[in-house]
């Protein structure tokens, strides 16, 4: 089981951690929400929580709690620019559908 990031996503994570002045990595979680059932939750973490599994990818750490891991296992986190918008994009092989706005997904 693993979660990875692309080089572009890793650069953005490092940049955000540098701007914060500290931090261990990016925590990825899944919450019940949205029109498709689940939504991704991201936050920068100063240290792993006891329930976190830590994955190193492209020189950064991604933390995922054990409950969320089955829904994001194999996911690659990318940083994309679409017109004037930019942000993280989840390439999740477990998602069977996503909502029209792209904010939530179904497993």
HELIX and SHEET records of a PDB file:
HELIX    1   1 UNK A    7  UNK A   20  1                                  14    
HELIX    2   2 UNK A   66  UNK A   72  1                                   7    
SHEET    1   A 3 UNK A   4  UNK A   5  0                                        
SHEET    2   A 3 UNK A  76  UNK A  82  1                                        
SHEET    3   A 3 UNK A  85  UNK A  91 -1                                        
SHEET    1   B 6 UNK A  52  UNK A  57  0                                        
SHEET    2   B 6 UNK A  60  UNK A  65 -1                                        
SHEET    3   B 6 UNK A  25  UNK A  33  1                                        
SHEET    4   B 6 UNK A  37  UNK A  45 -1                                        
SHEET    5   B 6 UNK A 104  UNK A 106 -1                                        
SHEET    6   B 6 UNK A  97  UNK A  98 -1                                        
END                                                                             
